[in-house]
Amino acid sequence: MRYQTAVILHLYYLELWDEINSYLDNLKGQFDLYVSVPFEADPTVLTNIRESYPSARIIRYGNTGRDVAPFLEIFSAIAPLYKYFCKIHSKRTLQLSGGDEWRRDLYDELLGSEERVREIMMAFENNSKIGMIGPANHVESIRSSQWTGFREYRDILTMWAERIGVERIDQLMYYYFGGTMFWFRSEALMPILDIHITQTDFGNETGAYDGTIAHALERFLPVAAYAAGFGIYDTDHLASDCVSDINPVYDQPVNAKKRIWIAPADGLPGVNLVGPVEFINGVGVSSRGYAKSLEHAGVTLNVVPWRKGFERLNRIDVAFPESGLQPINLIHLNLDLLTAERLLDRGVLAELTNADRYNICVPYWELSQLPPVWHETLNRFDEVWCASSFMADAVSAAFSGPVRVIRPSLEWQSVSSDYRRKDFSLPEEKFIFFYAADIGSIMGRKNPMALLRAFVEEFQPEEGACCLIKINYANRGSREVRELINLSKQRPDVIFMDKLLEEHRMHALFDQIDCYVSPHRSEGLGLTILEAMHASKPVIATPYGGVADFVTPETAFPLDFRVAPVGEGNFPYPPDYVWAEPSTTSLRQSMRQVFLHREDAKRTASRGKELSNVLFSLERTSSIMREEIRRIWYGK
């Protein structure tokens, strides 16, 4: 069982374990524990930790970056797995008299009693604005008038802030928590992962009282929460209904509405969902997932099937309610289509998106920036729902209204056990690496050639491995497809497939493969990866884009990558924008690892299935949608 709460503890002073353990007792076991310890840690202490918490994850870590570096490493690996975190460490503060009392006061305010823990958890649950909660007696400030004296921080904090979209940080007065111990909502510190700090950035610990990279990051953590749209609270303000006075003085609520929409007095909440619900492609799957979730949530639903721009795709028979026009629009179309065709100004959408209705856009996009030409279209909506944190970050930088991460439900149908590999002309005895892509998704972004080349370099035909690449809607005359086909003809252990399969046969195909590999350069969501996880298959993938929500070292085999310019020839992606360039070496090593250590890979796959089923479950999405519609309708 995985809890919704995790404690991340840096235990440098091992002798403090018993004291810290006494505070952890107040959580009543309703949490998972992650502990970083020095490489030379006494095994007896580690045994004591495991006696109290048999499932604790213990990570040995060098004396680098104080408590902050190991915290970042652990959080980056497990961030999507938990809703709430408590960060603590074995603080001694030997430079100050009364250091032990200071440490205990920090612990008391965060974990001092069962009642205090319950108050904090209730505050998070009752107030969605709360991103961080820290000890009231240890709130420190950085005032704009002090920035000129912060030479050791100014440049690096400015650089980090720009990476997560925060401008004018040197004009900002804000607060942070001295001692670097606090509770936080996982989403609130997600932006910190975008500044890409590595262990080597911290350097070796010198014992300096102040002025290190770790101290700079201590002061920067609240800025990440502001960038994510959350407030910073202390333990004396848990019952506050509004953003407290420890937020930036120039801050405007990130999710402030641009207009006040009044629900019809004589109506009931209901949604018009506009999307390509009939088509076999990613947006079609996503549209059906949102529609099913709204139905399951008990929301009155009117589905308006959309076809313009999707004519080349195959259609399926699907039935959804047609309940007459409703007061809320959920428009699941991408911004390039909406902008190029000026769809909000004519036809069906012009009639639907009038001033009497509340308009929500659900777009997909695969890069960290939106082209400026889309901004006007985007800002004609009242709010935006995104299927991933990555997309939400990109949208938030260009949109002045509310941005919510609301994922579609993805519950793939069960497939008949009668299917076998021979039904897909696949070899019975081979270990099959598989990748599926849609030619309409831009081959440069999907990057299937990276997999094929890595496979050919790493494996020989007699080893028993096989590489299957499937391209939907493939144009065999295109250069990219010709290259794939030509290379596949040179090796008996490479299979190229371009036959379009019905949904149930595609699900069955995932059941027949051994490992899914996605060396993409970016993904808005990553539906095929999620389908592989649902089928309990190990996943090797670039942890960039929407997949970063669920491709972690715990749940998959993330590839090393560097950020690189998109370059020419990848329309509609601007050449000066960036995406990921996965490492060929990492790809080869990961495939070899999964091939050789299959039982370990299966255990990783089971964790991937568990997380994906939670994030994209019908019950979870329906519950979130029900509350969001209530918020819109009743203004709460």
LUMVO-529363 format. One record per residue (C-alpha): residue number from 1; x, y, z. Coordinates in pm, 1 decimal. Example, Ala and Ser with C-alpha at 12.3 -4.5 7.8 and 13.67 -1.06 7.14 Angstrom:
2
  loke         x         y         z
     1    1230.0    -450.0     780.0
     2    1367.0    -106.0     714.0
//
This chain:
636
  loke         x         y         z
     1       0.0       0.0       0.0
     2     128.2     346.9     -88.4
     3      13.6     637.6     128.1
     4     -63.7     984.7      -6.1
     5     201.0    1135.6     224.3
     6     578.2    1090.5     228.4
     7     843.5    1214.0     470.5
     8    1185.6    1296.1     323.2
     9    1446.1    1293.5     599.9
    10    1815.5    1376.7     564.8
    11    1980.8    1202.5     859.7
    12    2335.5    1335.7     859.8
    13    2359.4    1326.8    1240.0
    14    2271.2     964.1    1295.7
    15    2254.3    1007.9    1673.6
    16    1933.6    1209.7    1630.3
    17    1733.5     918.1    1488.7
    18    1559.5     831.0    1816.1
    19    1452.3    1191.4    1867.6
    20    1321.6    1223.3    1513.0
    21    1147.4     887.2    1536.3
    22     953.5    1007.7    1838.9
    23     810.6    1290.3    1624.5
    24     733.8    1059.0    1333.7
    25     515.5     857.3    1571.9
    26     263.8    1143.2    1554.9
    27     193.7    1052.2    1191.0
    28      52.4     721.8    1316.2
    29     217.6     524.4    1039.1
    30      14.0     688.6     762.9
    31     315.0     777.9     547.4
    32     609.3     640.8     350.1
    33     959.5     724.7     470.1
    34    1261.0     816.1     255.0
    35    1591.2     866.4     438.7
    36    1925.5     988.0     304.2
    37    2231.1     903.9     513.9
    38    2609.2     949.5     473.5
    39    2798.7     679.8     286.7
    40    2977.7     587.0     608.1
    41    2657.1     554.2     813.3
    42    2668.8     304.1    1099.6
    43    2474.5      -9.0     991.5
    44    2326.2     -30.4    1341.7
    45    2136.4     293.6    1289.4
    46    2008.2     171.1     953.2
    47    1887.8    -145.4    1122.0
    48    1704.7      64.9    1380.9
    49    1533.1     263.2    1107.1
    50    1417.2     -52.7     931.6
    51    1294.0    -202.5    1256.5
    52    1061.7      95.4    1299.8
    53     979.4     131.8     927.7
    54    1040.3    -191.4     735.8
    55     942.0     -32.2     404.1
    56    1162.1     277.8     446.5
    57    1379.7     362.9     146.9
    58    1733.6     443.7     264.0
    59    1969.0     623.8      23.3
    60    2338.6     669.8      92.6
    61    2451.3    1015.7     -14.5
    62    2780.4    1202.7     -13.4
    63    2840.0    1510.4     200.1
    64    2716.6    1738.9     -77.1
    65    2457.3    2013.5     -73.6
    66    2368.3    1969.3     294.8
    67    2010.5    1846.7     333.0
    68    1891.6    2017.7      11.0
    69    2079.9    1814.9    -251.6
    70    1959.2    1473.2    -131.0
    71    1609.0    1614.9     -88.2
    72    1603.7    1725.5    -452.7
    73    1730.4    1389.5    -573.8
    74    1465.7    1196.8    -379.6
    75    1181.8    1438.7    -460.1
    76    1260.1    1434.7    -832.5
    77    1229.2    1055.0    -830.6
    78     903.5    1026.1    -636.9
    79     721.7    1358.5    -683.8
    80     424.9    1217.6    -879.7
    81     370.0     932.6    -635.7
    82     248.3    1141.8    -341.2
    83      10.9    1426.4    -273.0
    84     186.6    1573.9      31.7
    85     542.4    1577.2     165.3
    86     714.0    1669.4     488.8
    87    1080.3    1767.8     456.7
    88    1291.3    1747.2     771.3
    89    1654.8    1684.2     860.7
    90    1882.4    1625.1    1155.9
    91    1972.6    1987.9    1217.5
    92    2237.4    2058.6    1480.6
    93    2338.2    2425.2    1402.5
    94    2658.6    2390.1    1598.5
    95    2754.2    2750.3    1519.4
    96    2474.1    2882.3    1739.0
    97    2404.2    2844.0    2106.5
    98    2066.2    2690.5    2164.8
    99    2084.4    2498.4    1835.9
   100    1916.0    2191.2    1985.2
   101    1623.9    2400.6    2111.3
   102    1588.5    2557.4    1766.3
   103    1575.4    2215.2    1602.9
   104    1317.5    2084.8    1848.1
   105    1102.1    2391.7    1796.6
   106    1106.3    2322.4    1421.5
   107    1001.2    1963.2    1484.2
   108     734.8    2070.5    1736.6
   109     567.6    2309.1    1494.0
   110     560.7    2054.9    1211.5
   111     521.0    1718.6    1386.7
   112     480.9    1804.0    1755.0
   113     157.1    1614.2    1816.4
   114    -108.8    1408.8    1645.9
   115    -332.9    1714.7    1662.2
   116     -73.1    1934.0    1487.8
   117     -31.0    1678.6    1206.0
   118    -409.1    1654.4    1171.7
   119    -439.3    2036.3    1155.9
   120    -182.4    2055.6     877.6
   121    -339.6    1778.1     671.6
   122    -686.4    1930.6     710.6
   123    -550.0    2269.8     604.4
   124    -415.8    2119.3     281.8
   125    -742.6    1936.8     213.5
   126    -964.5    2237.7     289.6
   127    -763.6    2505.9     110.4
   128    -635.7    2425.9    -237.2
   129    -433.4    2749.9    -236.9
   130    -187.5    2619.3      20.9
   131     140.4    2509.4    -135.3
   132     377.5    2511.4     163.2
   133     331.5    2513.7     540.7
   134     627.7    2601.5     760.3
   135     699.7    2675.6    1126.2
   136     560.7    3015.0    1227.4
   137     855.6    3096.8    1451.7
   138    1102.9    3050.7    1166.7
   139     966.1    3268.3     888.0
   140    1244.1    3474.4     729.8
   141    1213.2    3749.0     468.5
   142    1404.7    3871.4     168.9
   143    1307.5    4230.9     103.2
   144    1357.8    4406.1    -228.0
   145    1573.7    4666.4     -53.7
   146    1814.5    4391.0      53.9
   147    1879.9    4243.9    -291.0
   148    2183.3    4461.4    -363.8
   149    2357.1    4301.0     -67.3
   150    2273.4    3947.2    -173.1
   151    2555.9    3916.8    -421.5
   152    2610.3    3550.1    -341.0
   153    2246.9    3477.6    -433.4
   154    2129.6    3745.2    -673.3
   155    2259.6    3608.3   -1002.6
   156    2179.0    3245.6    -939.6
   157    1832.2    3317.6    -798.3
   158    1757.7    3539.3   -1096.1
   159    1867.3    3264.2   -1335.7
   160    1658.6    2999.1   -1157.4
   161    1356.9    3229.0   -1145.5
   162    1373.7    3295.2   -1518.9
   163    1382.8    2922.0   -1586.3
   164    1045.4    2878.3   -1418.2
   165     889.1    3194.7   -1557.5
   166     923.7    3433.1   -1260.2
   167    1033.7    3782.1   -1360.9
   168    1169.7    4074.1   -1153.7
   169    1275.3    3853.3    -864.4
   170    1520.8    4123.8    -757.2
   171    1219.8    4351.9    -698.1
   172    1041.0    4093.0    -491.9
   173     991.3    4082.7    -118.3
   174     901.8    3731.5      -8.7
   175     934.2    3487.4     276.9
   176    1096.7    3150.5     326.4
   177    1139.3    2911.4     615.9
   178    1467.6    2925.4     804.5
   179    1597.5    2578.4     879.3
   180    1451.8    2437.9     553.8
   181    1190.4    2219.8     720.4
   182     830.0    2236.4     607.8
   183     527.9    2057.2     468.9
   184     433.0    2102.4     104.0
   185     190.1    1993.2    -162.5
   186     371.9    1797.8    -435.1
   187     243.8    2020.2    -717.4
   188     376.2    2329.6    -542.2
   189     742.3    2236.6    -576.7
   190     724.5    2074.7    -920.1
   191     879.0    2387.8   -1082.3
   192    1195.6    2334.2    -879.4
   193    1266.9    2031.6   -1097.1
   194    1275.5    2257.3   -1404.3
   195    1588.3    2441.8   -1291.5
   196    1782.8    2116.7   -1341.0
   197    2024.4    2134.4   -1048.2
   198    2254.6    1832.3   -1026.7
   199    2461.8    1698.9    -739.6
   200    2779.4    1843.0    -889.9
   201    2631.5    2194.8    -882.4
   202    2647.1    2197.9    -504.1
   203    3012.4    2107.2    -463.1
   204    3149.6    1950.8    -147.3
   205    3017.5    2069.2     187.6
   206    3254.9    2322.0     343.6
   207    3071.2    2384.2     669.6
   208    2996.6    2743.1     569.0
   209    2726.0    2903.1     781.5
   210    2577.9    3081.2     480.0
   211    2639.5    3166.9     114.2
   212    2634.9    2818.1     -43.6
   213    2419.2    2690.8    -331.2
   214    2218.6    2497.4     -71.9
   215    2141.8    2819.5     115.7
   216    2039.3    2989.1    -209.6
   217    1803.1    2702.9    -286.5
   218    1656.3    2725.2      64.6
   219    1556.0    3082.3     -18.9
   220    1428.9    2984.7    -363.3
   221    1186.7    2702.1    -277.8
   222     892.0    2936.2    -203.1
   223     943.5    3105.2    -541.0
   224     875.7    2769.0    -705.4
   225     548.3    2744.7    -515.9
   226     449.4    3095.7    -625.9
   227     528.3    3001.5    -986.7
   228     300.0    2698.3    -952.9
   229      17.4    2921.3    -831.5
   230      21.5    2833.4    -461.5
   231      43.8    3033.6    -139.0
   232     290.6    2998.6     147.5
   233     140.7    2952.4     492.4
   234     281.6    2919.5     840.4
   235     153.8    2707.8    1126.7
   236     -22.2    3007.4    1284.6
   237    -234.3    3070.4     972.8
   238    -367.1    2726.7     884.2
   239    -731.9    2834.6     900.9
   240    -687.7    3137.0     673.0
   241    -927.5    3146.1     378.8
   242    -711.2    3377.5     169.3
   243    -349.5    3396.0      63.1
   244    -159.7    3498.5     373.9
   245      67.2    3794.9     415.6
   246     381.9    3588.4     374.4
   247     341.6    3584.5      -4.6
   248     521.6    3822.3    -243.9
   249     417.1    4184.2    -219.3
   250     385.3    4220.5    -596.6
   251     224.5    3880.8    -647.8
   252    -110.7    3859.3    -822.4
   253    -303.4    3535.7    -792.5
   254    -180.7    3318.5   -1078.1
   255    -523.9    3171.5   -1128.1
   256    -725.4    3495.0   -1108.0
   257   -1022.5    3494.3   -1345.6
   258   -1030.6    3755.4   -1619.4
   259   -1405.8    3798.5   -1589.0
   260   -1674.7    3712.0   -1340.8
   261   -1908.3    3453.7   -1485.5
   262   -2251.1    3417.2   -1328.0
   263   -2417.9    3081.0   -1366.8
   264   -2778.2    3094.5   -1495.9
   265   -3015.8    3127.8   -1202.0
   266   -3270.5    2895.2   -1356.9
   267   -3026.9    2627.9   -1481.0
   268   -2824.3    2331.4   -1361.7
   269   -2454.1    2252.8   -1419.9
   270   -2398.7    2090.2   -1757.2
   271   -2117.7    2061.2   -2012.4
   272   -2090.6    2070.7   -2390.7
   273   -1783.3    1864.1   -2475.3
   274   -1644.4    1947.3   -2819.3
   275   -1377.5    1706.1   -2943.6
   276   -1285.3    1438.7   -3201.1
   277   -1451.9    1159.2   -3002.8
   278   -1498.3     939.5   -3312.8
   279   -1137.5     917.9   -3428.9
   280    -847.5     677.2   -3376.2
   281    -570.4     902.2   -3251.0
   282    -444.2    1046.2   -2924.1
   283    -683.9    1340.6   -2899.6
   284    -969.9    1103.9   -2983.1
   285    -873.9     871.4   -2696.6
   286    -838.4    1170.1   -2466.2
   287   -1176.0    1316.1   -2572.0
   288   -1350.0     988.6   -2496.8
   289   -1174.0     977.0   -2159.2
   290   -1297.7    1322.6   -2059.4
   291   -1649.4    1241.8   -2181.6
   292   -1666.0     917.6   -1982.9
   293   -1542.0    1096.9   -1671.7
   294   -1809.1    1365.8   -1696.8
   295   -2076.5    1099.3   -1743.3
   296   -1945.9     904.0   -1446.4
   297   -1938.0    1222.8   -1237.7
   298   -2310.0    1266.6   -1294.3
   299   -2263.1    1590.9   -1486.9
   300   -2523.6    1658.7   -1756.3
   301   -2325.6    1602.3   -2076.9
   302   -2383.0    1707.2   -2435.1
   303   -2115.2    1572.3   -2671.5
   304   -2053.8    1770.2   -2990.8
   305   -1837.9    1547.2   -3217.1
   306   -1571.2    1747.7   -3399.7
   307   -1444.0    1640.5   -3743.7
   308   -1275.4    1939.9   -3913.2
   309    -899.4    1882.9   -3924.0
   310    -930.6    1510.1   -3855.1
   311   -1069.0    1397.1   -4190.2
   312    -767.5    1181.4   -4278.2
   313    -812.4     961.2   -3970.2
   314   -1012.1     642.9   -3932.1
   315   -1333.1     662.2   -3732.2
   316   -1497.3     427.8   -3484.6
   317   -1856.6     387.4   -3375.2
   318   -1904.6     560.0   -3043.0
   319   -2216.6     678.7   -2864.1
   320   -2227.9     966.5   -2617.1
   321   -2516.0    1172.7   -2480.0
   322   -2670.6    1459.1   -2674.4
   323   -2855.3    1650.1   -2403.2
   324   -2906.9    1985.9   -2568.6
   325   -2688.3    2292.3   -2521.4
   326   -2540.4    2337.4   -2173.5
   327   -2396.6    2645.3   -1995.3
   328   -2031.2    2527.1   -1980.8
   329   -1814.2    2446.1   -2283.3
   330   -1520.5    2204.6   -2269.8
   331   -1342.1    2244.4   -2602.6
   332   -1085.4    1969.5   -2654.7
   333    -906.8    2102.1   -2964.3
   334    -550.5    2216.8   -3013.3
   335    -457.3    2581.9   -3039.7
   336    -298.1    2553.6   -3384.1
   337    -628.1    2435.8   -3533.1
   338    -833.9    2690.8   -3338.9
   339    -604.5    2976.1   -3443.5
   340    -535.9    2888.3   -3807.0
   341    -903.4    2839.9   -3888.3
   342   -1028.1    3119.8   -3655.1
   343   -1280.9    2866.8   -3531.4
   344   -1395.3    3079.8   -3237.8
   345   -1523.6    3342.4   -3479.9
   346   -1741.2    3132.4   -3708.4
   347   -1957.5    2826.5   -3728.6
   348   -2046.2    2600.6   -3438.9
   349   -1780.2    2727.4   -3198.3
   350   -1873.2    3091.7   -3252.1
   351   -2228.6    3006.8   -3148.9
   352   -2119.7    2793.5   -2853.7
   353   -1858.1    3028.2   -2705.3
   354   -2078.3    3331.0   -2662.5
   355   -2065.1    3552.6   -2355.7
   356   -2338.4    3356.4   -2179.5
   357   -2128.7    3041.8   -2148.4
   358   -1818.5    2954.6   -1948.6
   359   -1548.3    2838.0   -2189.7
   360   -1275.1    2587.7   -2102.6
   361   -1000.0    2488.2   -2344.2
   362    -830.5    2146.4   -2324.0
   363    -532.1    2167.0   -2562.5
   364    -231.2    1945.8   -2621.0
   365     114.9    2083.7   -2692.8
   366     454.7    1922.9   -2667.2
   367     701.7    2206.3   -2603.2
   368     772.4    2421.7   -2298.2
   369     658.3    2742.1   -2476.8
   370     348.2    2831.7   -2673.5
   371     396.2    3022.7   -2999.6
   372     291.2    3387.1   -2944.2
   373      48.3    3367.4   -3235.4
   374    -170.1    3140.0   -3021.0
   375    -184.0    3367.6   -2715.5
   376    -484.2    3569.4   -2832.3
   377    -685.9    3254.3   -2902.0
   378    -589.1    3105.0   -2568.5
   379    -688.0    3414.1   -2372.2
   380   -1037.3    3413.6   -2515.6
   381   -1111.8    3120.8   -2285.0
   382   -1209.9    3152.3   -1920.8
   383    -979.2    2875.1   -1807.7
   384    -762.6    2589.9   -1935.8
   385    -746.0    2224.0   -1835.5
   386    -423.7    2037.4   -1907.3
   387    -357.1    1665.1   -1906.1
   388      -3.1    1703.1   -1766.2
   389     200.6    1929.8   -1541.2
   390     434.3    2002.3   -1832.6
   391     151.3    2140.5   -2045.0
   392      12.8    2336.0   -1751.1
   393     349.0    2507.1   -1705.0
   394     365.6    2603.4   -2072.8
   395       8.5    2734.5   -2073.3
   396      47.7    2927.5   -1746.7
   397     326.8    3136.9   -1895.7
   398      92.7    3261.7   -2170.0
   399    -249.4    3262.2   -2004.5
   400    -393.8    3499.4   -1744.5
   401    -676.0    3276.7   -1621.1
   402    -699.8    2956.8   -1415.6
   403    -495.5    2657.6   -1530.3
   404    -582.8    2316.0   -1388.0
   405    -410.2    1979.8   -1428.3
   406    -704.3    1748.9   -1498.7
   407    -608.8    1425.7   -1667.0
   408    -842.5    1222.4   -1888.3
   409    -949.9     885.2   -1757.0
   410    -779.8     605.0   -1946.9
   411    -932.4     268.9   -1874.4
   412    -841.9      37.4   -2158.2
   413   -1081.2    -244.0   -2228.0
   414    -984.1    -600.1   -2146.2
   415    -871.4    -802.3   -2445.2
   416    -940.2   -1159.3   -2533.5
   417    -682.5   -1409.6   -2415.0
   418    -721.4   -1584.0   -2751.9
   419    -478.0   -1343.8   -2918.3
   420    -128.5   -1476.6   -2977.7
   421     185.4   -1338.8   -3136.4
   422     111.3   -1525.2   -3456.7
   423    -198.7   -1307.1   -3496.6
   424      39.4   -1012.4   -3548.5
   425     307.4   -1208.1   -3741.4
   426     545.2   -1174.7   -3448.1
   427     813.5   -1431.6   -3353.5
   428     708.4   -1651.2   -3062.0
   429    1047.3   -1690.3   -2895.5
   430    1191.7   -1339.1   -2916.8
   431    1210.9   -1063.9   -2653.5
   432    1023.6    -782.6   -2828.7
   433    1108.3    -414.4   -2786.6
   434     817.2    -208.3   -2920.5
   435     748.4     152.0   -3019.8
   436     431.9     292.0   -3179.2
   437     392.5     639.1   -3329.3
   438     147.6     834.5   -3543.4
   439     300.6     994.4   -3852.7
   440      74.6    1292.7   -3785.4
   441     264.7    1353.0   -3461.1
   442     583.6    1461.4   -3646.2
   443     852.8    1195.2   -3681.9
   444    1128.7    1424.0   -3558.6
   445     954.0    1453.1   -3222.8
   446     859.8    1086.7   -3196.5
   447    1217.5     989.6   -3294.3
   448    1167.1     617.8   -3381.0
   449    1494.4     607.5   -3573.4
   450    1682.2     657.0   -3244.9
   451    1538.5     329.3   -3117.2
   452    1609.5     140.2   -3437.6
   453    1971.2     256.2   -3457.9
   454    2035.3     188.4   -3088.6
   455    1887.4    -159.1   -3120.5
   456    2095.9    -245.8   -3427.6
   457    2411.3    -123.4   -3252.5
   458    2341.1    -302.3   -2924.1
   459    2196.5    -640.4   -3027.1
   460    2295.3    -912.8   -3270.7
   461    2025.4   -1121.1   -3443.0
   462    2128.2   -1440.1   -3266.0
   463    2080.3   -1290.2   -2914.9
   464    1703.8   -1343.9   -2912.7
   465    1585.3    -981.9   -2913.1
   466    1351.2    -822.4   -3164.5
   467    1261.6    -459.4   -3241.9
   468     905.4    -382.0   -3356.3
   469     825.1     -30.9   -3480.1
   470     466.1      52.6   -3569.7
   471     378.5     374.6   -3754.5
   472      11.1     464.6   -3783.0
   473    -102.6     645.5   -4098.6
   474     245.7     594.0   -4244.3
   475     327.6     753.9   -4577.2
   476     568.8     506.2   -4731.3
   477     687.4     776.5   -4970.1
   478     822.6    1000.7   -4694.6
   479    1196.9    1006.0   -4629.0
   480    1163.5     915.2   -4260.3
   481     941.6     614.9   -4326.0
   482    1161.8     495.1   -4614.6
   483    1463.7     502.0   -4382.6
   484    1282.9     291.9   -4123.2
   485    1167.9      41.5   -4383.5
   486    1510.9      13.7   -4547.4
   487    1686.0     -45.0   -4217.9
   488    1428.3    -300.8   -4109.7
   489    1491.9    -496.4   -4431.1
   490    1860.4    -525.6   -4343.9
   491    1797.8    -708.9   -4016.6
   492    1584.5   -1019.9   -3955.6
   493    1524.8    -910.1   -3595.0
   494    1363.2    -575.6   -3692.9
   495     994.6    -556.2   -3788.8
   496     821.7    -254.6   -3941.5
   497     441.4    -243.3   -3912.1
   498     208.6      21.5   -4051.4
   499    -125.0    -157.0   -4056.2
   500    -384.3      41.7   -3861.4
   501    -536.9    -178.6   -3591.6
   502    -876.3    -153.0   -3427.5
   503    -857.9     -42.0   -3064.1
   504    -910.2    -389.4   -2918.9
   505    -638.8    -538.0   -3143.7
   506    -399.7    -257.9   -3049.2
   507    -457.8    -338.1   -2682.7
   508    -390.5    -703.6   -2759.9
   509     -65.2    -612.3   -2934.1
   510      59.5    -440.3   -2617.0
   511      -5.5    -763.8   -2430.4
   512     224.4    -951.6   -2669.9
   513     536.7    -734.1   -2642.2
   514     803.6    -745.9   -2368.3
   515     921.7    -386.0   -2333.1
   516     797.1     -51.4   -2461.3
   517    1060.7     201.0   -2569.4
   518     987.5     569.5   -2639.4
   519    1298.1     777.4   -2723.8
   520    1076.0    1077.2   -2796.9
   521    1205.9    1431.0   -2786.6
   522     890.9    1550.2   -2612.6
   523     535.7    1441.4   -2538.5
   524     227.8    1636.3   -2440.4
   525      99.4    1334.7   -2248.4
   526     236.0    1001.1   -2374.7
   527     -68.4     777.4   -2433.2
   528     124.0     481.6   -2572.5
   529     352.6     481.9   -2269.0
   530      48.4     476.8   -2043.2
   531    -103.6     190.9   -2240.5
   532     220.5      -6.5   -2202.8
   533     218.1      60.9   -1828.7
   534    -144.8     -49.3   -1809.9
   535     -38.9    -374.5   -1979.9
   536     229.9    -420.3   -1709.4
   537     515.7    -380.0   -1955.2
   538     851.0    -224.8   -1862.0
   539     888.9     120.1   -2015.0
   540    1208.4     286.9   -2135.3
   541    1137.2     650.9   -2214.5
   542    1271.0    1004.5   -2225.0
   543    1143.4    1168.9   -1902.9
   544    1064.8    1496.1   -2078.9
   545     726.2    1649.4   -2149.3
   546     399.2    1524.2   -2007.4
   547     547.4    1182.6   -1932.7
   548     756.2    1333.3   -1650.4
   549     443.5    1296.2   -1433.4
   550     475.8     916.8   -1443.0
   551     811.1     816.9   -1599.4
   552    1036.3     808.4   -1293.6
   553    1316.6     578.1   -1171.2
   554    1055.3     409.5    -951.8
   555     811.4     331.2   -1231.8
   556    1016.6     308.4   -1553.3
   557    1365.6     332.0   -1700.3
   558    1416.9     704.5   -1773.0
   559    1670.8     793.2   -2040.6
   560    1942.4    1049.6   -1991.8
   561    1890.6    1351.0   -2214.1
   562    2006.6    1702.9   -2287.1
   563    1790.2    1997.9   -2386.1
   564    1853.1    2096.6   -2749.3
   565    1702.2    2329.3   -3012.8
   566    1420.7    2182.0   -3218.9
   567    1592.8    2279.7   -3542.5
   568    1462.0    2313.0   -3894.5
   569    1222.3    2070.8   -4061.4
   570     996.3    1996.9   -3763.7
   571     695.6    2214.6   -3841.4
   572     480.4    2317.9   -3653.5
   573     749.5    2331.4   -3385.1
   574     953.0    2656.3   -3408.5
   575    1320.0    2574.2   -3479.6
   576    1451.5    2799.9   -3200.6
   577    1235.7    2634.2   -2932.8
   578    1378.1    2342.9   -2733.3
   579    1304.7    1979.8   -2660.9
   580    1497.7    1679.3   -2532.9
   581    1772.1    1488.9   -2711.7
   582    1787.8    1142.5   -2551.3
   583    2124.5     978.2   -2503.1
   584    2197.9     685.8   -2736.5
   585    2429.3     536.5   -2475.3
   586    2157.8     553.5   -2211.5
   587    1908.6     398.6   -2454.3
   588    2137.9     106.1   -2533.0
   589    2220.5      50.8   -2165.5
   590    1854.1      58.2   -2063.8
   591    1752.0    -192.1   -2329.9
   592    2034.3    -423.1   -2227.5
   593    1939.5    -388.2   -1860.9
   594    1576.0    -480.3   -1922.4
   595    1678.1    -765.4   -2154.0
   596    1914.6    -919.1   -1896.1
   597    1723.9    -845.5   -1573.7
   598    1368.8    -930.0   -1664.9
   599    1231.4    -998.0   -1316.9
   600    1359.4    -664.3   -1189.3
   601    1205.0    -498.4   -1493.2
   602     870.8    -663.3   -1419.6
   603     873.9    -523.1   -1066.3
   604     938.7    -175.3   -1203.8
   605     655.7    -229.0   -1452.3
   606     415.4    -318.6   -1172.5
   607     489.8      12.9   -1001.2
   608     436.6     191.6   -1331.4
   609      98.8      25.6   -1369.7
   610       2.6     120.3   -1015.9
   611      86.9     488.3   -1061.5
   612     -69.1     520.9   -1408.0
   613    -387.4     353.5   -1290.3
   614    -411.6     600.7   -1003.9
   615    -337.6     913.7   -1207.5
   616    -572.4     826.9   -1493.8
   617    -847.6     633.1   -1318.7
   618   -1212.8     696.5   -1398.2
   619   -1293.4     748.5   -1029.8
   620   -1012.9    1001.5    -974.8
   621   -1083.6    1208.3   -1284.9
   622   -1458.9    1198.3   -1227.7
   623   -1419.0    1316.5    -870.6
   624   -1189.8    1602.7    -975.6
   625   -1421.6    1707.1   -1258.2
   626   -1725.8    1701.3   -1032.0
   627   -1554.5    1940.8    -789.7
   628   -1424.6    2167.0   -1067.2
   629   -1771.1    2201.4   -1221.1
   630   -1911.2    2282.9    -875.5
   631   -1638.7    2546.6    -831.1
   632   -1722.7    2707.4   -1164.5
   633   -2097.2    2693.4   -1107.4
   634   -2109.4    2814.3    -749.0
   635   -1799.0    3036.3    -758.4
   636   -1618.2    2848.1    -482.1
//
